Amino acid sequence: MPALPSASATPPTPGVELAALLADRELGLRALTGAGDRAAAVAVHAVHASEMADPSPYLLGGELLLTAGAQLEADADAYVARLVAAGAAALGFGVAPVYEEVPPELAAACARHGLPLLEVPPRTPFTAVARTVWRLMAEARTRELRRVTEAQQSLAAAAARPDPVPALLRRLAATLGGHATLLPAGQGPGQGPGQAAARHAGRDLPPEAAGALAALLTRVGAPGGPATATDAAAGWQLTAYPLGGEGQVLGVAVPDRTPGDHAITAIAAVLLTLLTTHRPAGAEAGALTRLLLGGSPAEALGPGPWHVVHARGTGDPQALAAALGTVLVDAREEELRLLAEREPGPLPGWRLGVSAPAGPEALAGAEAQARRALRRAEAARAPLARHTAGGLDALLDPAEALTHARELLAPLAPEQVRTLRAWLAHHGSWDRTAAALGVHRNTVRQRVARCTALLGRDLDDPDTRMELWFALRTLDRQDNSPVT
């Protein structure tokens, strides 16, 4: 049976357009080749500095390679050809101290091979270029995460309309800036007698792209077809997704694919499956509740305030929902999750954990409150426990704190986060941190220096250390929270 696309709301990190680096006046970079429209099309995914005569074995592709030409070969053409073969995005040449200007033969070789060449002025350290790239990548990732979150909210709102399927397709096409098609089960691209018509929304496709998308839909919808399929035609990027196991297929076409498009389309695919596939009564509400709780859907719910309830008991989940005046119930194994506008009281046969009143934008934090409250109720054998807060954590919205922590620490790799946490926990002691991590103290120094560069913060500043420590604690609480 074809697998339903994952509705992960975490898009991959976008690259940085070369044009954005050239526009940074503080860097003062100058394009010698590859300027103009091509600079906007070139994406930089990493920065690597090397003075090796042949750095190509150490490139993964997508790098801006920085060099001062200390070991530049006489055969500049061979040097550039190897970089292009390794997938380098661009070459940055630092003027001084080795060369007073970019060697003309290097510029000519880059022009021949189509490799963008940037002149890095003497006043600009290579680390400044790298830091700018990481900062721009973090900002781009934050924008994509925000876009996916807003799309999730608007798609959930469309799914709650009286005409949910066409409304959802229209919203998906508008969000992607392209076209969406839903092909009913058992139908080819052309509608036959007695068959339900395929539904379309968004921009019209040129004939070549429309034909290619129809072929994808047929391929994915066939028995034993692939989980997804992609193609490109007439300047459009095409993707097809099977919906559940009943032969329905969702196709999308976009002129330019962005990192968040797959996550957005996967969310729409889940909702369309719930709306068009036969399921047991209550399954749609449960899945929609899971989506709402994960997405802080300000547009899908009224202003509230809302209460998130976690419950354990032996009664009928639908009867419990009716007692709380809600249809938004997610019944999974022994524990239920509910959304209710009415403040719950104790109910026979149930043990309840209740969050503080929350608006739709704060439901993610409210769910964590309800989960912890239920654990307290079970420990005390009480019929009901409500969320109580104190200390500094009471001053922060949990969802907002988690979002800030993720954005702040986004430039760091997991090993760097682990090192930073240990270093702060040991009050900046190199020796104690090294002992705790089981590495050499020089390794700790190098990792902390790298964290400083990636974060663009002064780690000797007490305010910076405090902010980072709170961010790390917030992530730790999220990672260690019970999974329900």
Secondary structure as UniProt FT lines:
FT   STRAND          16..17
FT   HELIX           18..22
FT   TURN            25..28
FT   STRAND          30..33
FT   HELIX           37..41
FT   STRAND          43..44
FT   STRAND          46..49
FT   HELIX           56..58
FT   STRAND          63..67
FT   TURN            70..71
FT   HELIX           76..85
FT   TURN            86..87
FT   STRAND          90..94
FT   HELIX           104..113
FT   STRAND          117..120
FT   TURN            122..123
FT   HELIX           126..159
FT   HELIX           164..176
FT   STRAND          179..183
FT   TURN            185..186
FT   TURN            193..194
FT   STRAND          199..202
FT   HELIX           207..221
FT   TURN            223..224
FT   STRAND          229..233
FT   TURN            234..235
FT   STRAND          236..243
FT   TURN            244..247
FT   STRAND          248..254
FT   TURN            259..260
FT   HELIX           261..276
FT   TURN            281..282
FT   HELIX           283..295
FT   TURN            298..300
FT   STRAND          306..313
FT   HELIX           317..323
FT   TURN            324..325
FT   STRAND          329..332
FT   TURN            333..334
FT   STRAND          335..340
FT   TURN            348..349
FT   STRAND          350..354
FT   HELIX           360..362
FT   HELIX           363..380
FT   STRAND          384..386
FT   HELIX           392..395
FT   HELIX           398..409
FT   TURN            410..411
FT   HELIX           414..425
FT   TURN            426..428
FT   HELIX           430..437
FT   HELIX           441..455
FT   TURN            459..460
FT   HELIX           462..480
//
